[in-house]
Amino acid sequence: MTSRIVKTVSRTIIPFIFLFGIYIIIHGHLSPGGGFQGGVIMAMGVILVIISYGYDTLRNYTTSFSVIETLGVAFFIFMGLIGILAGKSFFSNLGAIWLLNIIIGLKVCSGIVLFYMLFIKWEHPP
């Protein structure tokens, strides 16, 4: 059980964490950073929700995070195959680095959140 102060501060900070993570993902092709770093930042926002409000608040979304991670891998491979279908090499630069950053960001975010939820479930079995 967390205090009202922790919940209020986290409720105030979490939107800024997500906004910063999205900014890092979107501007990753122009500056240092990208999908992985932005995904980790967004995952820390989700983990802050779990820490502040408890595991039960996001327990029902485990399958959603799993689907997002699986689709991230599928879209990443699909983006690589588009280069081959265009007659170039695998993952040739077709001007879609920003799309790859978004895919990687969502996959990393969901993967880290799933790891954290697994560790919580393993430490505190039902």
N, C-alpha and C positions, 0 to 999 in steps of 0.2 A: 504494500500500500504506500503510495507516494503522497506527499503533501500537496496542498493547494498551490503553494508557491512554485513547486517544480512543474506542475501542470500548467500554470499560467505562463511561466517563463518559456516553457517548451512550446506552448501554443503560439507564443509571440515569435519565437525564433524559427520554427519549422518552415514557414513559408519562405523566409529569406534563405534558408539552407537549400530548399528546392530550387529557388530562383537562381542562386549562385551555381548549383550543379547544372542546371539547364544552360546557363550562360557559358560555362566551361565546355559543355558538350558542343554547343552550336558554334562557338568561336574556336574550336580546336584545330581547324584547318588553317587558321590565321595566326595563332599564337601557341606557345607551349601549353599543353593540356590536350584534352580531347575526350574521347568516349570513356576510356578507363577511369581517368581522374574524375570526370563529372559523374560517372556512375557510382564511384565510391562516395562522393559527396552526397549524392541523392540517397544512397543506402544508409548513410549515417543519419539522415533526416528520418527515414523510416524506423531505424533502430532507436532513435530518440523517442519516437511515438511509442514503441514497444516498452522502452524503459519507463517512460512517464505514465502511461496508461495501462500497462500490463500486457502480458502475452495474449490474453483472451481477446483483446481488441482486434488483432490482425490474424488470429488463428484460422478464421474461415477463409482468408485470402491466400493460403498456402498454395492451393491449386492454381490460382491466378498467377502468382509469382513463378510457379513451375512452368506454366504454359508460356509466359513471356520469355523465360529463359530458353525454352525449347524453340520457340519461334525465332528468337534472336540468332540462334545457331543456324537455323534453316535459312533465314534471310541473308545471313553473312555468307554462307556457301553459295546461295543463289546469286548474290552480287558478284562473287568471284567467277561464277559460270557465265555471267553476262559478258565478261571480257572475252571468254573463249568463243561464245556465240557471235561476237562482233568481229571475230577473226584475229584477235590479239591474244596476249598471254593472260593467264589466270590472274585476276585482280589488276588488270591493266587500268591505268588511271583514265576513267571515262568521265571525269568531272563530278563524281558522286562521293567524294571523300566525306562531305558533310553528312550524307545519308549513312555511310559506314560508321561515323562517329555516333550518330543517334542510335543505331542498332547495337553497337558495342556498349554504349552507355546504359541502355535498357537491360541488356543481358548482364552486365556487371552488377548493376543495382539489384536486380532480382536474384542473382546468384549469391551475393553477399548477404542479402536479407534471408534467403533460404538457409544458408549456413548458420546464421545467428539463431534463426528459429529452431533449427535442428539441435544446436547446442543447448538451447533453453529446454527443449523437450527432453533431451537426453539427461540433463542435470536434474530436472524436476519432472519425473514421469507422472502421468495422471493417476 
